[in-house]
Amino acid sequence: MSKEAAQFVFMTCRAGAEGAVKEEVARSEPAWRLSFSRPGFLTFKHAGDRPLDDRQLAERHWTFAHAHGVSLGRVTGEKLEVLAADVWRHDAVAHLADEGGFADIHVWQPAQPTLVEADDEDLVTPLCQEIEAALRMAAPESCGKLRLMLSASKRPTRHNGRVLDIVVLSPGEWWIGSHRAVRRHERWSGGAIHVSLPPHAVSRAYAKMEEALAWSDLPLAAEDECVEIGCAPGGASQALLDRGLFVTGIDPADVDPSVLAHPRFRHLKKRGKDVRRKEFEGVRWLVADMNIAPEATLEETESIVQHPGLAIRGMVITLKFSDWKQAARLPELVARVRGWGYRDVRTRQLTTGGQEVCLIALRRKALRRVGTLSRKRRRRGRVENRTDTPHTSLPGPHY
Ligand SMILES: C[S@@+](CC[C@H](N)C(=O)[O-])C[C@H]1O[C@@H](n2cnc3c(N)ncnc32)[C@H](O)[C@@H]1O
């Protein structure tokens, strides 16, 4: 990649979250300068003398950026086929195409703000699919394989593959970038891991839970006990039930009858703080998805996880912001959760989420690995081999 081409970084985010992205970048990279900003899309000029290394960049994480990579410039025009040819003629793209080529093409439109959270759109719109098809057809000989491959929105890019990114700001303005598909979400267009919303799902929170689990690789196992505070109407609980977990849902609001009828689900029709601690004995995972301020969510959660005798191994907490300006408080919120003894805390604005952040907490980072090893062992047909000490006080699963 030419030195000049590798001086800019692009990021895409939920439209409206640009301020949160800028603040996060200012904290982690004070020398970077904002270069260009549109709803859901930003570029920053990187200040260093050396060009950006796309492998190192792929390891970086910004909570509010759905996707990021090296920004290579843009093409503008009216005809889709002409624009596609212009992309391949672009100096930086032609250079990368000759130097190792591209493993895949990701095309997406940044997430637009919606009035109702449940109406989130797909980042890969029909226009994006059309553009992707035109780019594949026009791919040069050095990237000939791209012509034979299916759309990248339908399957993940191979690990570590170099991706040609096209961020569609309008039908006639495409921004070009490139990244390495290292982390799970980097293997999908726009960082939107493909998750399903099955017909029986009672809310879109089903897809949100699926995305949270796919992104974080939390080692949940069938038969584990889980509590969800703020469970109504029950979409996220359904995703956990479908994975074979036992779920206690806590919410003063009504839960959908189909969820109530599930043999592994029980509903405590109360607010979190009114539930007796005894109900949390043996619970391994805690999910919190309440439509209250982030501090109030952590207040409720803290009173449970800090209770003597409970051993909550990991949590999936949704922190809802009534205003994106509240996002500036995220470092304090993360520090508070770490203070409870959770050493592995990660945050991401999920592509299926609204004006909020998903916080994942695990007691120890090693637990991530334990989960992966267990799955591998199970695939090989061995009995699951936990390396941590089982909790002696675990009661049997409830019904
Ligand atoms: C966004 S909805 C949850 C969606 C749900 N997770 C799903 O999968 O369908 C937020 C819920 O939080 C509940 N809630 C708000 N404050 C609560 C509290 N203190 N304790 C328990 N639930 C609470 C509300 O009643 C509401 O049903």
Ligand as a Chemical Component Dictionary entry (heavy atoms), coordinates in Angstrom:
data_LIG
# 
_chem_comp.id                   LIG 
_chem_comp.type                 NON-POLYMER 
_chem_comp.pdbx_formal_charge   0 
_chem_comp.three_letter_code    LIG 
# 
loop_
_chem_comp_atom.comp_id 
_chem_comp_atom.atom_id 
_chem_comp_atom.alt_atom_id 
_chem_comp_atom.type_symbol 
_chem_comp_atom.charge 
_chem_comp_atom.model_Cartn_x 
_chem_comp_atom.model_Cartn_y 
_chem_comp_atom.model_Cartn_z 
_chem_comp_atom.pdbx_ordinal 
LIG C1  C1  C 0  -36.041 -3.114 25.995 1  
LIG S1  S1  S 1  -37.200 -3.936 26.999 2  
LIG C2  C2  C 0  -36.465 -5.525 27.137 3  
LIG C3  C3  C 0  -36.584 -6.374 25.912 4  
LIG C4  C4  C 0  -36.303 -7.809 26.251 5  
LIG N1  N1  N 0  -34.946 -8.020 26.680 6  
LIG C5  C5  C 0  -36.629 -8.762 25.117 7  
LIG O1  O1  O 0  -35.779 -9.609 24.832 8  
LIG O2  O2  O -1 -37.719 -8.747 24.549 9  
LIG C6  C6  C 0  -36.877 -3.241 28.569 10 
LIG C7  C7  C 0  -37.612 -3.905 29.719 11 
LIG O3  O3  O 0  -37.003 -3.510 30.936 12 
LIG C8  C8  C 0  -37.992 -3.611 31.919 13 
LIG N2  N2  N 0  -37.515 -2.931 33.148 14 
LIG C9  C9  C 0  -37.289 -1.624 33.352 15 
LIG N3  N3  N 0  -36.835 -1.424 34.599 16 
LIG C10 C10 C 0  -36.757 -2.647 35.180 17 
LIG C11 C11 C 0  -36.315 -3.112 36.473 18 
LIG N4  N4  N 0  -35.894 -2.271 37.393 19 
LIG N5  N5  N 0  -36.345 -4.445 36.718 20 
LIG C12 C12 C 0  -36.779 -5.320 35.771 21 
LIG N6  N6  N 0  -37.192 -4.924 34.538 22 
LIG C13 C13 C 0  -37.167 -3.615 34.259 23 
LIG C14 C14 C 0  -39.220 -2.995 31.258 24 
LIG O4  O4  O 0  -40.419 -3.387 31.907 25 
LIG C15 C15 C 0  -39.091 -3.505 29.833 26 
LIG O5  O5  O 0  -39.905 -4.645 29.635 27 
# 
loop_
_chem_comp_bond.comp_id 
_chem_comp_bond.atom_id_1 
_chem_comp_bond.atom_id_2 
_chem_comp_bond.value_order 
_chem_comp_bond.pdbx_ordinal 
LIG C1  S1  SING 1  
LIG S1  C2  SING 2  
LIG S1  C6  SING 3  
LIG C2  C3  SING 4  
LIG C3  C4  SING 5  
LIG C4  N1  SING 6  
LIG C4  C5  SING 7  
LIG C5  O1  DOUB 8  
LIG C5  O2  SING 9  
LIG C6  C7  SING 10 
LIG C7  O3  SING 11 
LIG C7  C15 SING 12 
LIG O3  C8  SING 13 
LIG C8  N2  SING 14 
LIG C8  C14 SING 15 
LIG N2  C9  SING 16 
LIG N2  C13 SING 17 
LIG C9  N3  DOUB 18 
LIG N3  C10 SING 19 
LIG C10 C11 SING 20 
LIG C10 C13 DOUB 21 
LIG C11 N4  SING 22 
LIG C11 N5  DOUB 23 
LIG N5  C12 SING 24 
LIG C12 N6  DOUB 25 
LIG N6  C13 SING 26 
LIG C14 O4  SING 27 
LIG C14 C15 SING 28 
LIG C15 O5  SING 29 
# 
